[in-house]
Structures are given as structure tokens and as C-alpha cells.
Amino acid sequence: MPEILKIDPRKPDKSLIDTAVNILKKGGIIAFPTETFYGLGADAGNVEAVEKIYRIKGRNPQNPIPLIIGNTRDMTGLVEDIPEAGRKLMKKFWPGGLTIVFMASSNILPGLTGGTGKIGIRLSSNIIASQLAKILSKPITATSANPSGAGECISADEVIDCLKDKIDAIIDGGRTPGGLGSTIVDVTTDPVTVLRKGIIPPSLLDNTPAKI
């Protein structure tokens, strides 16, 4: 069974966060809480770890995997550019449940883009999620902690039931809100395209989407 790291989401124990980060540095896979559901985290720069995420989920390799960063400064080197619409959305909704799709830089593993050349990124409002990326000093994967097509998990127990011993560790940060996932918007189009409705209603976005 995976190692269980019980962390208070209001006041994370840095030593336990460091333990989780060390697992990521070694190419391990962890489940962690976000502002919506539990996610599956891997070092987004580790080819083998990213491939492992796809295998664990049984995910179609043409489906991109979004990332969580620890700081907006981490965008440097991850994307080709940040359009003005992207800057406005980042300022208004980060940290929070908005995943913004940009043109990926050459530093992004092709496997993460699903062949689209684009990458979805967010700065999470969940302290545990953001601290993992911040201390790792690299983005982490943020796909949901469940087999593709199955329901998302809102607790560590649900993750265990779902994935059992397929992952290395689970950060038990209590129950997550559930409901809707992050809203996903593509700022490589003009106007911005809403790819998935989520916890941030399209009506709150600064730009009128091309399609919903």
C-alpha cells in the first residue's frame, strides 16, 4: 500500500512536505489534495514518471496532462509567451481553480501536451498542492487521482480504494470540496476559448469565450 502522509491543509508540516517532494525527486507518484479533487503528482520534467502517470490512469496518450506551479515566476521557460488575456486571467483567478492553456515551450515534455503543443497550467489555492511545486522548484502534474473514466476522489480513502498500490504515497489533507473540477480556458485563441466548465463560471471571465 502507498505511504500515507497526513498533513493539515491549514498549516502544512514542512518536514512531511519535504518527504513528499523527495518521493517526487526519485520519480515517484503521489496523490495530493487540490481545491477541487485529489490529483496525481509527478515531477513534470521526469519522462518516466510522466509515462507512469499515463499507465496508472490508463489514460489516452493524446489527452494532455495539466500542471501545477508553485509561483507565477515559474512560468518562465514553460510557455512560449503569455498573451494579455492570459495575464489578466492569472491576475484575477490565481491562485485558484482556473487552468490556463498556453503554447508550450520546448522545455515541456511532449508527452504532457498530448501532441497539441499546448500546456495547461494553474497556481493552486490549495496550500499543500502549491507547496509541493514550490519546494520541488518544478511544476508537478495535476491530473485527477483516478483511473480514466472513473469518478474523481475527494478523500485519501477514496484514492486508496481507486488506485491501491499503484502509487508511492498519498498526502491525506482531508476531504476536498469536490463538485466541479477546475475551469479550463485556452488563451492561445482570440477570443479565449472555454474548454471545460468548472468551479469558475465562464460569466466571470474577462473575455467572451469563442465556445463553451
N, CA and C atoms as a LAMMPS dump frame, in Angstrom:
ITEM: TIMESTEP
0
ITEM: NUMBER OF ATOMS
636
ITEM: BOX BOUNDS ff ff ff
-5.0000000000000000e+02 5.0000000000000000e+02
-5.0000000000000000e+02 5.0000000000000000e+02
-5.0000000000000000e+02 5.0000000000000000e+02
ITEM: ATOMS id mol type element x y z
1 1 1 N 0.835 -1.201 0
2 1 2 C 0 0 0
3 1 3 C 0.877 1.263 0
4 2 1 N 0.36 2.347 -0.517
5 2 2 C 1.161 3.577 -0.54
6 2 3 C 1.392 4.138 0.853
7 3 1 N 2.471 4.875 1
8 3 2 C 2.746 5.569 2.253
9 3 3 C 1.711 6.681 2.436
10 4 1 N 1.186 6.818 3.655
11 4 2 C 0.2 7.855 3.951
12 4 3 C 0.879 8.977 4.728
13 5 1 N 0.8 10.184 4.198
14 5 2 C 1.36 11.354 4.864
15 5 3 C 0.2 12.262 5.249
16 6 1 N -0.134 12.297 6.53
17 6 2 C -1.277 13.095 6.982
18 6 3 C -0.81 14.513 7.257
19 7 1 N -1.327 15.469 6.463
20 7 2 C -0.873 16.857 6.548
21 7 3 C -2.071 17.778 6.741
22 8 1 N -1.968 18.653 7.719
23 8 2 C -3.012 19.639 7.967
24 8 3 C -2.977 20.675 6.842
25 9 1 N -4.045 20.8 6.032
26 9 2 C -4.03 21.733 4.902
27 9 3 C -3.982 23.196 5.323
28 10 1 N -4.339 23.469 6.582
29 10 2 C -4.305 24.853 7.053
30 10 3 C -2.91 25.255 7.514
31 11 1 N -2.138 24.269 7.971
32 11 2 C -0.791 24.532 8.46
33 11 3 C 0.089 23.322 8.15
34 12 1 N 0.506 23.2 6.896
35 12 2 C 1.278 22.021 6.482
36 12 3 C 2.602 21.883 7.218
37 13 1 N 2.901 20.661 7.627
38 13 2 C 4.177 20.333 8.265
39 13 3 C 5.239 20.265 7.167
40 14 1 N 6.203 21.186 7.203
41 14 2 C 7.198 21.245 6.129
42 14 3 C 7.987 19.954 6
43 15 1 N 8.243 19.283 7.123
44 15 2 C 9.031 18.047 7.042
45 15 3 C 8.28 16.981 6.24
46 16 1 N 6.948 16.961 6.373
47 16 2 C 6.156 15.991 5.617
48 16 3 C 6.061 16.391 4.147
49 17 1 N 5.968 17.695 3.887
50 17 2 C 6.006 18.168 2.501
51 17 3 C 7.34 17.784 1.869
52 18 1 N 8.419 17.95 2.625
53 18 2 C 9.751 17.58 2.128
54 18 3 C 9.825 16.083 1.82
55 19 1 N 9.18 15.267 2.654
56 19 2 C 9.155 13.824 2.408
57 19 3 C 8.481 13.527 1.077
58 20 1 N 7.343 14.198 0.833
59 20 2 C 6.621 14.005 -0.422
60 20 3 C 7.458 14.483 -1.613
61 21 1 N 8.127 15.607 -1.452
62 21 2 C 8.956 16.143 -2.53
63 21 3 C 10.105 15.203 -2.861
64 22 1 N 10.69 14.591 -1.842
65 22 2 C 11.771 13.628 -2.074
66 22 3 C 11.283 12.431 -2.878
67 23 1 N 10.039 12.027 -2.652
68 23 2 C 9.451 10.936 -3.443
69 23 3 C 9.341 11.372 -4.907
70 24 1 N 8.905 12.607 -5.12
71 24 2 C 8.796 13.124 -6.486
72 24 3 C 10.168 13.199 -7.154
73 25 1 N 11.173 13.629 -6.41
74 25 2 C 12.529 13.75 -6.967
75 25 3 C 13.072 12.404 -7.422
76 26 1 N 12.616 11.33 -6.78
77 26 2 C 13.075 9.982 -7.127
78 26 3 C 12.219 9.347 -8.225
79 27 1 N 11.316 10.135 -8.795
80 27 2 C 10.478 9.608 -9.866
81 27 3 C 9.206 8.944 -9.38
82 28 1 N 8.882 9.143 -8.097
83 28 2 C 7.676 8.534 -7.54
84 28 3 C 6.417 9.305 -7.888
85 29 1 N 5.285 8.667 -7.605
86 29 2 C 3.97 9.255 -7.87
87 29 3 C 3.227 9.408 -6.552
88 30 1 N 2.661 10.59 -6.322
89 30 2 C 1.901 10.821 -5.102
90 30 3 C 0.514 11.362 -5.443
91 31 1 N -0.429 11.109 -4.563
92 31 2 C -1.75 11.731 -4.656
93 31 3 C -1.785 12.862 -3.642
94 32 1 N -2.421 13.97 -4.015
95 32 2 C -2.433 15.135 -3.13
96 32 3 C -3.74 15.897 -3.304
97 33 1 N -4.161 16.635 -2.27
98 33 2 C -5.416 17.383 -2.368
99 33 3 C -5.24 18.684 -3.155
100 34 1 N -6.304 19.09 -3.832
101 34 2 C -6.327 20.381 -4.509
102 34 3 C -7.593 21.115 -4.083
103 35 1 N -7.892 22.235 -4.73
104 35 2 C -9.098 22.986 -4.392
105 35 3 C -10.358 22.334 -4.935
106 36 1 N -10.201 21.239 -5.682
107 36 2 C -11.371 20.532 -6.229
108 36 3 C -11.358 19.068 -5.805
109 37 1 N -10.475 18.273 -6.393
110 37 2 C -10.363 16.844 -6.095
111 37 3 C -8.919 16.495 -5.725
112 38 1 N -8.667 15.226 -5.469
113 38 2 C -7.293 14.761 -5.288
114 38 3 C -6.651 14.604 -6.669
115 39 1 N -5.374 15.011 -6.756
116 39 2 C -4.647 14.92 -8.014
117 39 3 C -3.506 13.922 -7.918
118 40 1 N -2.971 13.551 -9.08
119 40 2 C -1.809 12.664 -9.14
120 40 3 C -0.593 13.5 -9.499
121 41 1 N 0.385 13.503 -8.612
122 41 2 C 1.553 14.332 -8.808
123 41 3 C 2.79 13.555 -9.188
124 42 1 N 3.501 14.08 -10.179
125 42 2 C 4.809 13.569 -10.577
126 42 3 C 5.652 14.777 -10.975
127 43 1 N 6.951 14.615 -10.951
128 43 2 C 7.861 15.648 -11.447
129 43 3 C 7.607 15.774 -12.942
130 44 1 N 7.091 16.942 -13.359
131 44 2 C 6.703 17.119 -14.76
132 44 3 C 7.885 17.117 -15.719
133 45 1 N 9.105 17.123 -15.185
134 45 2 C 10.286 17.069 -16.04
135 45 3 C 10.878 15.68 -16.147
136 46 1 N 10.248 14.714 -15.481
137 46 2 C 10.749 13.341 -15.468
138 46 3 C 9.953 12.5 -16.455
139 47 1 N 10.574 12.114 -17.555
140 47 2 C 9.876 11.378 -18.62
141 47 3 C 9.245 10.097 -18.097
142 48 1 N 10.009 9.308 -17.346
143 48 2 C 9.498 8.024 -16.867
144 48 3 C 8.336 8.215 -15.9
145 49 1 N 8.419 9.242 -15.054
146 49 2 C 7.349 9.49 -14.095
147 49 3 C 6.065 9.897 -14.814
148 50 1 N 6.192 10.726 -15.843
149 50 2 C 5.018 11.143 -16.613
150 50 3 C 4.398 9.946 -17.33
151 51 1 N 5.235 9.09 -17.891
152 51 2 C 4.719 7.88 -18.55
153 51 3 C 4.005 6.99 -17.553
154 52 1 N 4.523 6.96 -16.323
155 52 2 C 3.898 6.15 -15.273
156 52 3 C 2.499 6.673 -14.951
157 53 1 N 2.334 7.999 -14.945
158 53 2 C 1.015 8.59 -14.702
159 53 3 C 0.013 8.085 -15.737
160 54 1 N 0.418 8.085 -17.007
161 54 2 C -0.471 7.609 -18.062
162 54 3 C -0.841 6.141 -17.852
163 55 1 N 0.138 5.337 -17.448
164 55 2 C -0.139 3.904 -17.234
165 55 3 C -1.074 3.701 -16.052
166 56 1 N -0.818 4.411 -14.963
167 56 2 C -1.641 4.262 -13.764
168 56 3 C -3.102 4.59 -14.066
169 57 1 N -3.313 5.637 -14.816
170 57 2 C -4.671 6.074 -15.11
171 57 3 C -5.302 5.319 -16.277
172 58 1 N -4.463 4.664 -17.1
173 58 2 C -4.984 4.083 -18.329
174 58 3 C -5.446 5.196 -19.251
175 59 1 N -4.677 6.279 -19.25
176 59 2 C -5.062 7.499 -19.958
177 59 3 C -4.594 7.47 -21.411
178 60 1 N -5.445 7.939 -22.304
179 60 2 C -5.088 8.066 -23.706
180 60 3 C -3.908 9.031 -23.838
181 61 1 N -2.816 8.623 -24.482
182 61 2 C -1.645 9.499 -24.594
183 61 3 C -1.909 10.771 -25.389
184 62 1 N -3.055 10.837 -26.058
185 62 2 C -3.404 12.062 -26.786
186 62 3 C -4.135 13.064 -25.884
187 63 1 N -4.404 12.664 -24.646
188 63 2 C -5.024 13.585 -23.683
189 63 3 C -3.926 14.282 -22.883
190 64 1 N -3.809 15.596 -22.987
191 64 2 C -2.763 16.322 -22.258
192 64 3 C -2.929 16.194 -20.74
193 65 1 N -1.848 16.422 -20.034
194 65 2 C -1.873 16.435 -18.566
195 65 3 C -1.536 17.846 -18.091
196 66 1 N -2.406 18.458 -17.288
197 66 2 C -2.141 19.817 -16.795
198 66 3 C -1.107 19.826 -15.683
199 67 1 N -0.599 21.016 -15.396
200 67 2 C 0.445 21.178 -14.392
201 67 3 C 0.028 22.171 -13.321
202 68 1 N 0.632 22.012 -12.144
203 68 2 C 0.513 22.99 -11.069
204 68 3 C 1.901 23.558 -10.816
205 69 1 N 1.966 24.882 -10.692
206 69 2 C 3.232 25.548 -10.403
207 69 3 C 3.197 26.101 -8.978
208 70 1 N 4.382 26.45 -8.465
209 70 2 C 4.456 26.959 -7.104
210 70 3 C 4.472 28.465 -7.017
211 71 1 N 4.73 29.114 -8.166
212 71 2 C 4.84 30.57 -8.193
213 71 3 C 4.682 31.037 -9.632
214 72 1 N 4.116 32.208 -9.844
215 72 2 C 3.944 32.692 -11.213
216 72 3 C 5.287 32.869 -11.922
217 73 1 N 6.356 33.085 -11.163
218 73 2 C 7.683 33.201 -11.781
219 73 3 C 8.088 31.91 -12.482
220 74 1 N 7.486 30.797 -12.051
221 74 2 C 7.813 29.504 -12.648
222 74 3 C 7.316 29.381 -14.082
223 75 1 N 6.502 30.329 -14.54
224 75 2 C 6.014 30.289 -15.92
225 75 3 C 7.158 30.457 -16.914
226 76 1 N 8.21 31.139 -16.5
227 76 2 C 9.361 31.337 -17.376
228 76 3 C 9.934 29.988 -17.806
229 77 1 N 10.04 29.795 -19.09
230 77 2 C 10.585 28.544 -19.598
231 77 3 C 9.544 27.463 -19.842
232 78 1 N 8.307 27.68 -19.361
233 78 2 C 7.268 26.67 -19.555
234 78 3 C 6.392 26.966 -20.765
235 79 1 N 6.251 28.24 -21.088
236 79 2 C 5.36 28.631 -22.183
237 79 3 C 6.111 29.532 -23.164
238 80 1 N 5.62 29.555 -24.412
239 80 2 C 6.258 30.398 -25.423
240 80 3 C 6.059 31.869 -25.101
241 81 1 N 4.829 32.21 -24.706
242 81 2 C 4.554 33.577 -24.302
243 81 3 C 3.268 33.585 -23.478
244 82 1 N 3.008 34.716 -22.837
245 82 2 C 1.786 34.874 -22.048
246 82 3 C 0.975 36 -22.688
247 83 1 N -0.068 35.66 -23.434
248 83 2 C -0.89 36.702 -24.048
249 83 3 C -1.515 37.604 -22.989
250 84 1 N -1.908 38.796 -23.401
251 84 2 C -2.507 39.743 -22.472
252 84 3 C -3.719 39.152 -21.772
253 85 1 N -4.532 38.395 -22.52
254 85 2 C -5.697 37.758 -21.904
255 85 3 C -5.265 36.802 -20.796
256 86 1 N -4.157 36.105 -21.023
257 86 2 C -3.647 35.193 -20.009
258 86 3 C -3.188 35.929 -18.768
259 87 1 N -2.524 37.056 -18.952
260 87 2 C -2.049 37.846 -17.809
261 87 3 C -3.226 38.33 -16.962
262 88 1 N -4.281 38.766 -17.619
263 88 2 C -5.446 39.249 -16.89
264 88 3 C -6.092 38.131 -16.088
265 89 1 N -6.201 36.958 -16.7
266 89 2 C -6.823 35.828 -16.01
267 89 3 C -5.962 35.351 -14.847
268 90 1 N -4.656 35.327 -15.037
269 90 2 C -3.751 34.94 -13.962
270 90 3 C -3.886 35.884 -12.774
271 91 1 N -3.924 37.19 -13.076
272 91 2 C -4.017 38.187 -12.016
273 91 3 C -5.329 38.068 -11.254
274 92 1 N -6.403 37.761 -11.956
275 92 2 C -7.725 37.734 -11.331
276 92 3 C -8.028 36.422 -10.616
277 93 1 N -7.562 35.289 -11.157
278 93 2 C -8.017 33.999 -10.648
279 93 3 C -6.931 33.111 -10.037
280 94 1 N -5.675 33.531 -10.098
281 94 2 C -4.617 32.734 -9.467
282 94 3 C -4.193 33.374 -8.156
283 95 1 N -3.956 32.612 -7.098
284 95 2 C -4.181 31.158 -7.051
285 95 3 C -5.663 30.819 -7.019
286 96 1 N -5.997 29.69 -7.646
287 96 2 C -7.394 29.287 -7.693
288 96 3 C -7.642 28.21 -8.726
289 97 1 N -8.912 27.944 -8.951
290 97 2 C -9.305 26.809 -9.779
291 97 3 C -9.44 27.116 -11.249
292 98 1 N -8.508 27.863 -11.811
293 98 2 C -8.511 28.145 -13.243
294 98 3 C -7.24 27.591 -13.874
295 99 1 N -7.418 26.63 -14.778
296 99 2 C -6.306 26.096 -15.555
297 99 3 C -6.265 26.845 -16.877
298 100 1 N -5.125 27.457 -17.175
299 100 2 C -4.973 28.26 -18.379
300 100 3 C -4.057 27.529 -19.359
301 101 1 N -4.538 27.388 -20.576
302 101 2 C -3.785 26.677 -21.616
303 101 3 C -2.99 27.677 -22.456
304 102 1 N -1.674 27.444 -22.533
305 102 2 C -0.744 28.28 -23.296
306 102 3 C -0.045 27.426 -24.356
307 103 1 N 0.65 28.082 -25.269
308 103 2 C 1.549 27.355 -26.164
309 103 3 C 2.754 26.913 -25.338
310 104 1 N 3.049 25.626 -25.38
311 104 2 C 4.131 25.076 -24.566
312 104 3 C 5.492 25.42 -25.156
313 105 1 N 6.45 25.661 -24.277
314 105 2 C 7.817 25.881 -24.733
315 105 3 C 8.466 24.536 -25.04
316 106 1 N 9.642 24.591 -25.619
317 106 2 C 10.36 23.355 -25.955
318 106 3 C 10.849 22.63 -24.712
319 107 1 N 10.765 23.282 -23.541
320 107 2 C 11.184 22.636 -22.287
321 107 3 C 10.142 21.664 -21.754
322 108 1 N 8.913 21.764 -22.256
323 108 2 C 7.835 20.895 -21.788
324 108 3 C 7.927 19.544 -22.479
325 109 1 N 7.83 18.474 -21.7
326 109 2 C 7.853 17.136 -22.29
327 109 3 C 6.69 16.983 -23.265
328 110 1 N 6.953 16.505 -24.487
329 110 2 C 5.88 16.329 -25.475
330 110 3 C 4.74 15.465 -24.954
331 111 1 N 5.063 14.506 -24.082
332 111 2 C 4.029 13.628 -23.547
333 111 3 C 2.981 14.353 -22.737
334 112 1 N 3.339 15.516 -22.192
335 112 2 C 2.39 16.278 -21.384
336 112 3 C 1.376 17.026 -22.237
337 113 1 N 1.727 17.306 -23.479
338 113 2 C 0.855 18.106 -24.332
339 113 3 C -0.131 17.266 -25.129
340 114 1 N 0.037 15.952 -25.127
341 114 2 C -0.853 15.084 -25.9
342 114 3 C -0.773 15.359 -27.391
343 115 1 N 0.368 15.887 -27.84
344 115 2 C 0.544 16.176 -29.248
345 115 3 C -0.069 17.489 -29.697
346 116 1 N -0.593 18.279 -28.751
347 116 2 C -1.246 19.539 -29.11
348 116 3 C -0.271 20.714 -29.207
349 117 1 N 0.888 20.564 -28.565
350 117 2 C 1.817 21.682 -28.494
351 117 3 C 1.409 22.719 -27.469
352 118 1 N 0.364 22.409 -26.689
353 118 2 C -0.142 23.338 -25.686
354 118 3 C -0.053 22.697 -24.299
355 119 1 N -0.011 23.54 -23.267
356 119 2 C 0.077 23.029 -21.9
357 119 3 C -0.843 23.822 -20.981
358 120 1 N -1.595 23.103 -20.143
359 120 2 C -2.471 23.72 -19.164
360 120 3 C -1.756 23.889 -17.836
361 121 1 N -1.847 25.084 -17.263
362 121 2 C -1.123 25.395 -16.027
363 121 3 C -2.045 26.131 -15.06
364 122 1 N -1.882 25.836 -13.766
365 122 2 C -2.56 26.66 -12.769
366 122 3 C -1.702 26.798 -11.512
367 123 1 N -1.973 27.87 -10.8
368 123 2 C -1.384 28.087 -9.482
369 123 3 C -2.491 27.763 -8.496
370 124 1 N -2.341 26.666 -7.789
371 124 2 C -3.415 26.171 -6.933
372 124 3 C -3.587 27.008 -5.676
373 125 1 N -4.841 27.122 -5.249
374 125 2 C -5.126 27.807 -3.982
375 125 3 C -5.023 26.851 -2.804
376 126 1 N -4.806 25.567 -3.084
377 126 2 C -4.573 24.609 -2.008
378 126 3 C -3.106 24.712 -1.585
379 127 1 N -2.872 24.992 -0.326
380 127 2 C -1.502 25.243 0.146
381 127 3 C -0.612 24.03 -0.064
382 128 1 N -1.134 22.834 0.183
383 128 2 C -0.324 21.625 0.015
384 128 3 C 0.116 21.481 -1.429
385 129 1 N -0.827 21.64 -2.36
386 129 2 C -0.509 21.491 -3.782
387 129 3 C 0.533 22.504 -4.225
388 130 1 N 0.356 23.756 -3.838
389 130 2 C 1.294 24.792 -4.271
390 130 3 C 2.661 24.615 -3.621
391 131 1 N 2.682 24.164 -2.355
392 131 2 C 3.956 23.957 -1.669
393 131 3 C 4.764 22.823 -2.294
394 132 1 N 4.088 21.787 -2.761
395 132 2 C 4.8 20.689 -3.414
396 132 3 C 5.601 21.204 -4.606
397 133 1 N 4.935 21.99 -5.459
398 133 2 C 5.611 22.525 -6.644
399 133 3 C 6.67 23.549 -6.258
400 134 1 N 6.361 24.339 -5.245
401 134 2 C 7.288 25.389 -4.825
402 134 3 C 8.583 24.803 -4.292
403 135 1 N 8.472 23.795 -3.428
404 135 2 C 9.665 23.208 -2.818
405 135 3 C 10.423 22.325 -3.817
406 136 1 N 9.686 21.664 -4.705
407 136 2 C 10.339 20.881 -5.753
408 136 3 C 11.074 21.799 -6.732
409 137 1 N 10.599 23.05 -6.834
410 137 2 C 11.146 24.035 -7.772
411 137 3 C 10.921 23.624 -9.219
412 138 1 N 9.873 22.838 -9.411
413 138 2 C 9.464 22.407 -10.75
414 138 3 C 7.943 22.239 -10.736
415 139 1 N 7.317 22.316 -11.9
416 139 2 C 5.882 22.031 -11.927
417 139 3 C 5.621 20.565 -11.653
418 140 1 N 4.446 20.275 -11.113
419 140 2 C 4.033 18.89 -10.909
420 140 3 C 2.774 18.627 -11.735
421 141 1 N 2.565 17.378 -12.078
422 141 2 C 1.359 17.022 -12.819
423 141 3 C 0.144 17.189 -11.915
424 142 1 N -1.006 17.445 -12.545
425 142 2 C -2.204 17.737 -11.755
426 142 3 C -3.444 17.042 -12.294
427 143 1 N -3.243 15.892 -12.947
428 143 2 C -4.395 15.139 -13.41
429 143 3 C -5.092 14.492 -12.219
430 144 1 N -6.371 14.178 -12.336
431 144 2 C -7.123 13.641 -11.199
432 144 3 C -6.631 12.259 -10.79
433 145 1 N -6.717 11.978 -9.492
434 145 2 C -6.206 10.724 -8.929
435 145 3 C -7.256 9.617 -9.037
436 146 1 N -7.461 9.152 -10.254
437 146 2 C -8.429 8.089 -10.519
438 146 3 C -8.145 7.504 -11.897
439 147 1 N -8.569 6.272 -12.136
440 147 2 C -8.443 5.734 -13.494
441 147 3 C -9.292 6.562 -14.452
442 148 1 N -8.826 6.715 -15.673
443 148 2 C -9.585 7.49 -16.656
444 148 3 C -10.99 6.916 -16.817
445 149 1 N -11.967 7.802 -16.752
446 149 2 C -13.359 7.39 -16.89
447 149 3 C -14.051 7.118 -15.571
448 150 1 N -13.276 6.972 -14.492
449 150 2 C -13.86 6.734 -13.165
450 150 3 C -14.127 8.067 -12.478
451 151 1 N -14.912 8.026 -11.396
452 151 2 C -15.22 9.242 -10.655
453 151 3 C -14.003 9.776 -9.93
454 152 1 N -13.964 11.1 -9.767
455 152 2 C -12.854 11.726 -9.056
456 152 3 C -12.932 11.444 -7.563
457 153 1 N -11.792 11.549 -6.896
458 153 2 C -11.702 11.254 -5.462
459 153 3 C -11.635 12.541 -4.65
460 154 1 N -12.353 12.557 -3.521
461 154 2 C -12.325 13.728 -2.647
462 154 3 C -11.712 13.412 -1.282
463 155 1 N -11.17 12.209 -1.118
464 155 2 C -10.517 11.857 0.153
465 155 3 C -9.401 10.863 -0.108
466 156 1 N -8.484 10.767 0.853
467 156 2 C -7.385 9.816 0.739
468 156 3 C -7.911 8.388 0.691
469 157 1 N -8.944 8.094 1.461
470 157 2 C -9.514 6.743 1.457
471 157 3 C -10.048 6.374 0.076
472 158 1 N -10.681 7.336 -0.598
473 158 2 C -11.197 7.057 -1.942
474 158 3 C -10.054 6.799 -2.914
475 159 1 N -8.947 7.519 -2.745
476 159 2 C -7.784 7.301 -3.608
477 159 3 C -7.247 5.889 -3.406
478 160 1 N -7.153 5.456 -2.141
479 160 2 C -6.667 4.104 -1.844
480 160 3 C -7.577 3.065 -2.492
481 161 1 N -8.885 3.248 -2.356
482 161 2 C -9.831 2.306 -2.955
483 161 3 C -9.681 2.263 -4.47
484 162 1 N -9.37 3.416 -5.048
485 162 2 C -9.316 3.564 -6.505
486 162 3 C -8.013 3.033 -7.101
487 163 1 N -6.897 3.383 -6.453
488 163 2 C -5.585 3.112 -7.047
489 163 3 C -4.758 2.092 -6.285
490 164 1 N -5.157 1.8 -5.062
491 164 2 C -4.473 0.795 -4.234
492 164 3 C -2.964 1.021 -4.206
493 165 1 N -2.173 0.033 -4.645
494 165 2 C -0.717 0.141 -4.515
495 165 3 C -0.037 0.62 -5.796
496 166 1 N -0.792 1.277 -6.674
497 166 2 C -0.212 1.731 -7.935
498 166 3 C 0.636 2.995 -7.764
499 167 1 N 0.469 3.677 -6.637
500 167 2 C 1.228 4.908 -6.418
501 167 3 C 2.101 4.756 -5.173
502 168 1 N 3.024 5.682 -4.984
503 168 2 C 4.003 5.555 -3.902
504 168 3 C 3.535 6.15 -2.58
505 169 1 N 2.743 7.22 -2.646
506 169 2 C 2.311 7.876 -1.407
507 169 3 C 1.039 8.675 -1.648
508 170 1 N 0.323 8.901 -0.557
509 170 2 C -0.866 9.746 -0.587
510 170 3 C -0.734 10.782 0.519
511 171 1 N -0.906 12.033 0.155
512 171 2 C -0.977 13.08 1.172
513 171 3 C -2.434 13.181 1.605
514 172 1 N -2.695 12.823 2.836
515 172 2 C -4.05 12.916 3.374
516 172 3 C -4.229 14.313 3.947
517 173 1 N -4.877 15.159 3.149
518 173 2 C -5.136 16.533 3.59
519 173 3 C -6.599 16.758 3.883
520 174 1 N -7.308 15.667 4.215
521 174 2 C -8.734 15.77 4.494
522 174 3 C -9.554 15.749 3.215
523 175 1 N -10.835 15.952 3.366
524 175 2 C -11.735 15.943 2.221
525 175 3 C -11.604 17.239 1.417
526 176 1 N -11.643 17.106 0.113
527 176 2 C -11.625 18.281 -0.757
528 176 3 C -13.068 18.646 -1.124
529 177 1 N -13.291 19.845 -1.657
530 177 2 C -14.663 20.284 -1.931
531 177 3 C -15.425 19.425 -2.929
532 178 1 N -14.72 18.841 -3.915
533 178 2 C -15.421 18.058 -4.932
534 178 3 C -16.282 18.957 -5.8
535 179 1 N -17.367 18.4 -6.292
536 179 2 C -18.243 19.183 -7.157
537 179 3 C -17.693 19.245 -8.564
538 180 1 N -17.303 20.432 -8.985
539 180 2 C -16.739 20.634 -10.315
540 180 3 C -15.219 20.703 -10.254
541 181 1 N -14.569 20.349 -11.359
542 181 2 C -13.128 20.475 -11.453
543 181 3 C -12.735 21.904 -11.772
544 182 1 N -11.473 22.114 -12.05
545 182 2 C -11.027 23.453 -12.42
546 182 3 C -11.626 23.833 -13.769
547 183 1 N -11.893 25.109 -13.928
548 183 2 C -12.295 25.625 -15.234
549 183 3 C -11.053 25.663 -16.118
550 184 1 N -11.189 25.253 -17.384
551 184 2 C -10.047 25.245 -18.298
552 184 3 C -10.314 26.211 -19.444
553 185 1 N -9.388 27.151 -19.639
554 185 2 C -9.523 28.117 -20.731
555 185 3 C -8.262 28.119 -21.588
556 186 1 N -8.442 28.298 -22.88
557 186 2 C -7.332 28.336 -23.827
558 186 3 C -7.12 29.778 -24.266
559 187 1 N -5.954 30.341 -23.895
560 187 2 C -5.681 31.731 -24.257
561 187 3 C -4.839 31.835 -25.521
562 188 1 N -4.663 30.707 -26.216
563 188 2 C -3.963 30.753 -27.5
564 188 3 C -4.93 31.136 -28.615
565 189 1 N -6.22 31.211 -28.292
566 189 2 C -7.229 31.615 -29.27
567 189 3 C -7.721 33.02 -28.944
568 190 1 N -8.272 33.684 -29.946
569 190 2 C -8.821 35.019 -29.741
570 190 3 C -10.195 35.081 -30.406
571 191 1 N -11.258 35.161 -29.588
572 191 2 C -11.257 35.299 -28.125
573 191 3 C -10.894 33.995 -27.42
574 192 1 N -10.722 34.108 -26.121
575 192 2 C -10.384 32.958 -25.286
576 192 3 C -11.467 31.879 -25.416
577 193 1 N -11.036 30.618 -25.432
578 193 2 C -11.973 29.501 -25.525
579 193 3 C -12.089 28.793 -24.187
580 194 1 N -13.298 28.598 -23.727
581 194 2 C -13.521 27.798 -22.526
582 194 3 C -13.588 26.333 -22.942
583 195 1 N -12.6 25.56 -22.511
584 195 2 C -12.533 24.151 -22.885
585 195 3 C -13.34 23.262 -21.943
586 196 1 N -13.461 23.699 -20.69
587 196 2 C -14.238 22.921 -19.714
588 196 3 C -14.839 23.857 -18.689
589 197 1 N -16.13 23.719 -18.466
590 197 2 C -16.77 24.46 -17.387
591 197 3 C -16.334 23.858 -16.057
592 198 1 N -16.089 24.705 -15.083
593 198 2 C -15.644 24.212 -13.786
594 198 3 C -16.084 25.13 -12.676
595 199 1 N -15.261 25.224 -11.646
596 199 2 C -15.665 25.956 -10.443
597 199 3 C -15.712 27.466 -10.656
598 200 1 N -15.051 27.959 -11.702
599 200 2 C -15.144 29.386 -12.022
600 200 3 C -16.085 29.535 -13.216
601 201 1 N -17.247 30.123 -13.039
602 201 2 C -18.222 30.253 -14.127
603 201 3 C -17.664 31.082 -15.283
604 202 1 N -17.941 30.675 -16.521
605 202 2 C -17.473 31.446 -17.684
606 202 3 C -17.899 32.907 -17.635
607 203 1 N -19.022 33.186 -16.984
608 203 2 C -19.519 34.56 -16.915
609 203 3 C -18.576 35.485 -16.136
610 204 1 N -17.7 34.905 -15.317
611 204 2 C -16.77 35.716 -14.534
612 204 3 C -15.467 36.008 -15.284
613 205 1 N -15.262 35.33 -16.406
614 205 2 C -14.029 35.527 -17.151
615 205 3 C -14.046 36.875 -17.863
616 206 1 N -12.894 37.446 -18.01
617 206 2 C -12.788 38.773 -18.618
618 206 3 C -13.146 38.776 -20.095
619 207 1 N -12.858 37.646 -20.779
620 207 2 C -13.042 37.595 -22.221
621 207 3 C -14.24 36.732 -22.582
622 208 1 N -14.965 37.11 -23.593
623 208 2 C -16.07 36.304 -24.068
624 208 3 C -15.504 35.078 -24.776
625 209 1 N -15.855 33.869 -24.331
626 209 2 C -15.306 32.677 -24.961
627 209 3 C -15.822 32.473 -26.378
628 210 1 N -14.984 31.877 -27.204
629 210 2 C -15.411 31.568 -28.553
630 210 3 C -16.436 30.452 -28.561
631 211 1 N -16.307 29.551 -27.606
632 211 2 C -17.291 28.474 -27.491
633 211 3 C -17.275 27.941 -26.068
634 212 1 N -18.359 27.333 -25.662
635 212 2 C -18.445 26.763 -24.322
636 212 3 C -18.893 25.319 -24.438
